[in-house]
Amino acid sequence: MADKPNTTRVSLEDVARLSGVSTATVSRVLNGSATVRESRREAVERACKELGYVINRAARTLASRKSMTIGAVVPTLAIETFSRSIDAFQKMIHQQGYTLLLANSGFDMDIELNEVNKLLEYGVDALMLVGHTHHPRLWERLEQQQIPYIQAFSIDQHRPSVGYDSILASRQLLQHLLDLQHRNFAVIFGSPPSNDRLSERLEGIRQGLQDAGLSLDPENCVDNAFTMNEARQAMFRLLDGPRPPTAVICGNDLLAFGAMRAARERYLRIPNDISITGFNDYEYAEHLEHPLTTMRVDLAEIGRLAAEYLLSSLQDGHTQPLTSVTPQLIIRGSTGSAPQK
C-alpha cells in the first residue's frame, strides 16, 4: 500500500529549525529585509526549498492589512494599446514587491463594475482603471474602500488620472490633412459608450472641421468597426457611397490597416488617390507597404506613470493627481496632397 501523502502544513518554525536560525530571522528573509546576513538568507532559502514552504498570503494580509496586490481592469488585451501599457505597469509594481491582478471588461461598464468588486473582495491595495467613463456605482465602491486608484489614458480634472488630451490630439491629426488640402473626410472608429477616448477624438475632428468651415457627413462616419476586417468592410461602403472621401481618419492603427487593405483592393493608390491615418503608432505601423501616418502615444510611459502614482500613494501619499502625456504626430507615406479633380 502506498504511503499517505503528508498533508501537514509546513510552518515558519519548521523552516527556522532546519535552517538553524530564529523564526524572526526567517520572517525577515521572507519579507525581503536587507538586514539579514547573506549566509543566513541562503540557509533559510535552502530550507524553504527543501521543505516546500509556501508563504501564507492570506495570513500575511490579515497581519499587515496589505495584500501586496494591485488590480487593473482594462477593456481588452487584444490590441497593443493596453498590452504595452500593462506590461510596463506590471514591471514597475513588481520591482516594489507587488503582484498584478488583471481583469478584462470587454468595453462593458457593468462587467467592469463586477470585476472591480471581485478585485476589492480579493483585497487589492490599489486599482488602475482605463478612461474616465464608468458605472456610477463604481465610484461608490471606491469611496467605501478608500484605496488609491488612477484612471489611465484619459485626463480627468476631478479625479486622479494619467493620459492625454484626445480632442487636441485628433485636431492635430486633422490639421495635417487640412494642410494637404483635403476637404472630404471620413472616419472609421469603434466607439462603445464606455470609450471616452474615441468619443473625444471624434469630437475633436468635428470641432476642427467646423473651425475650417467644413462638416463631417453622417454617411462618412463609421463608429462600429472594432476589427481589421470590420474596418475593411466599412471602407468598401465609404468608397461606394455618394461622396467617397479623399482622407480617412481611423481610430487606431489596426483599423487603418484594414482601411488600407480595402483601398488597395479597389486599386486606389495610397496616398495619391486617398490618404489614411491611424492612432497610437503600433510597432508594425512604419513597416507597412505604405508606412502609416499616425499619432504616437507613449503607451509604456502611461503604464509607468500610473504605477508610479499608485506606488507613491501606497508609500507616502505624496502624489500628483493629474499627469498629461503629449502625443506626437508621425508623418509617413500614407498621407499626401488631396487629389486634383
N, C-alpha and C positions, 0 to 999 in steps of 0.2 A: 504494500500500500504506500502511495506517495505521501511524503510528509505534508502536513498542512502548512500553507504559507504563513509566515509571521506577519500578523496584522497589527502588531503593537506599533503605535506611532513613535518614531524616534524623537527624543526630546533634546532640549538645549543642554540638559545635564549629561546626556549620553555623549554628546559632542565634546563637552568640556572634559569628561572623564577620559575619553580616548585620546584627546589632543594634549592632555596634561596641563590645562590652563583653567582659570575660573570661568564661571558662566558669564560674568561681567565682560571678560575679555572676548568670549565667543560673541556676545551681543554686539560689542564694538566692531568686531570684524564684519559681522553680517550687516551692520549699518553703515559700512564703508568708512569708518573712522580712520584718520591718518595718524593717530597717536599710538597705534599698535606696532610693536616691534615686528620686523619682516619675518623672522623665524617663527614667531607665534602665529602670525597670519597664515603662513604656509601650513603650519601644523593643523590649524582649525580647518582650512580649506581641504586638506587631505582627509581629515576625519569626516567632514560633511560628505565628501565624495564616497568614502568607504561605507558610511552608514546609510547613504541615500537620503540625507536630511533635506527636507523641503521647508522653506520658510512659510510659516502660517500667516499669510497676508491678512486674513480676517482678524486674527488676534492682534496683529500689529496695528491694524486700523483702529480697533477698539482702544488700544492703549495710547496711541498718538493722536487719534482723531484725524489722521491723514491716511488716505488710501494710496498715495503716490501714483495716482492715475489722473489723466486729463482726457476729457471726452471731446470729440469733434463730430459734428453732423454736417455732411456735405450733400449736395443734390445728386451727384453721380461721380463715379470714378472712371467712367468710360471715356472721358475726354481729358486731354493733357492739362487743361486749366487747373483742375483740382488735384490731380495726382501729383503734379510737380510741387504744388504748394504744400500738400500734406507730407510729402517726402521731406521737405526742408523743415516743416513744423515738428515732425517726429524726431528728426535728428537733434534738434535744439533741446527738446524736453528730455530726450534720452540722456543727454550729457549731464543733466541735473538729477538723474535717477528716476524720472517719471516714465510711466508706460502709457501709450496711447490706446484709448478705446474708441473705435471708429464706427460710425453708422451712416447709412445712406438713406436719404429721404425721397429720392425719385422726383424732386421738384414738387412734392406734395406737402402742404403745411400741416395737415392732420397727421401724416406719417412722421413728419419732423417732430411734432409735439410728442407723439408716442415714443419716439426714440430718445428724446431728451428726458422724458420721465424715466425710462429704463436706465439711462446713464446716471441720473440722480439717485435712483434706487441702488445702483452699484457703488454709490458714494464717491463719484469723481470729485476731485478737488477744484477743478476749473473746467471751463467749457468754451469751445470755439464754434461759432455759427457762421453761416455764409449769407451775406446780404442783410438788409435791414427790414425786410417784409416777412413777418412771422405771425403765427396764430396768436390772438390776443391772450390766451391762457398761458402761453409760454412765458410771457413777462411776469405773470402772477407767480408761476412756479419758481422762476429765478429770484424773484423778490422774497419768496418764502425761504429759499435755501441759502440766500446770502453768500453765494460763491462768486469768485471772479469769472467774468465771461468777456468775450470780444466778438465783434462781428467783422468778418473779413470780406474783402472785395468791394465794399461799399463804404461811403462816408456818411455817417450819422452824426448830426450835430448834437444830439441829445444823449447818446449812449456810446460806450467805448467801441471804437472801430479802427480798422486799418484798410485802406483801399485807395480808390482813385475816383476822380470826377468823371463819371461816364458821359455826361452831357458834353463837357468840354472836349473829351477825347473824340467823340463822334463828330463834333463840329470841326475839329482839326482835320479829320479824315475827309469830311465832306469838302472843306475848303480846298484841299489839294485837288479834288476833282473839279471843283468850280474854276480853279486857276487853269485847268486844262480845257476850259470852255465847254464842259459838259452841262447840259441843261435838262436832260431827260433821264431821270433816275428810277431805280427800283431797289427794293431791299428784300433780302431773304433772311429771316430770323426764325428762331424757335423761342417763343416768349410766353411761357406759362405765367399765371398771375403772381407766383412767388418770386419770379426772376426780375427783381427790381433793376438789375444792371442793364439788361437788354431793353426794358421799358424806358429807362432813362436815355439810353443810346438812341433809341428811336425818336424820343422827344428832342434830343439834340439835333438830329437830322432835320426834323420838321422845323425847328427854330431857325437853323441855318438856311434852309430853303426859303423860309418866309422872309428872312432878312435880305435875301438875294432877289426877292420878288418872284419866287417860284413856289410850287407846291408839289406834294407827292400824290400822284393819282392813286386812289384806293385799289385799282386793278393791279398796280405795280407794287403793292405792299403785301408780302407773304410773311405771316407771323406764326406759321405752324410747321416749319421744317426743322427737324431735330437731328437728322442723319444726313450723310453724304448723298445717299440715293434720293431722299426726300428733297434735298436742295437741287439735285439734278432734274427731278421731275418738275419742281417749281420753276426752274429756269426754262424748261421747254414751254411751259404755259406762258411765261412772260414774253418769250420770243414769238409766240403765236398770237399774242394779244394785239389790241388795236394800236398801242403805242410802244413798240419794242424799245427798251431802254438802251442808251449808249454807255451807261455806267451802272454797275450793280454793287451795292454795299451789303456784305454778308455779316452775320452775327458772330462768326468765328472762322478760323482758317479751314476747318473741316467742311463747313458749308460752302466756303469759297471754292474748295477743291471740287465739290460736286457741281457747282455752277460752271466752273471752267471746263469740266468734262463735257457737260451738255453743249456749251458753246462750240467746242471742237467738233462734236458730233454733228453740229449744224454747219460745219465748215466756216465758222467765223474765225477771223484772225484776232488773236489777243496780242497787243492792245489796239491794233489798227482799227478793228471794227467795233470792239467792245472792251471796256475796262472793268476789272473785277477786283474788289478789295476784301480783305479778311480782318480778323481782330485776334490778338494775343501773340502772334509770331511763334507758332509751334515750330518744333525743331525741323520739320520737313519743308516749311514754307519757302525757304530760299533754294531748295533743291528740286522744285517742280520744273516741268518743261518751260513754263513761264513763271519765273520766281515771283512770289506773291507780295504785292504792296499791302501792308498791314500796320496795325498799331501794336508796338511791342510793349507788353506788360511784364514786369519782373515778377513772375509768379512765385518763384522761390523766395524772393525778398518779402512778399506778402506773408508767406508762411513763417519766415524767420521773425518778422516783426510781431506777428500775432503771438508766437511762442514767447518772445521776449516780454511782451506786455503781461501775459498770464504768469510767467515765472516771477517777474518783478512784483506783481500783485500778491503772489503767494509768499514771497520772501520778506518784503519790507513795505509794501503798499504804496511806494512812490512810483507813480506811473503817469505817462502822458496819455490822456483818454482818447486822443484822435491823432492818427498819423496818416499822411497823404503820400501816395506813391505816384510819380508822374509818368504816364505812358509816353512813348516816343514813336513818332511817325517814321516808318521804314518804307522808303520808296524803292520799288523794284520794277520788274519788267511786265507786270500785269496791268499797269495803268499807262495811258498815253493820251495824246490830244484827241478831242472829240472828232469823229469822222465828219468830213465835209460833205454836205448834201449837194 
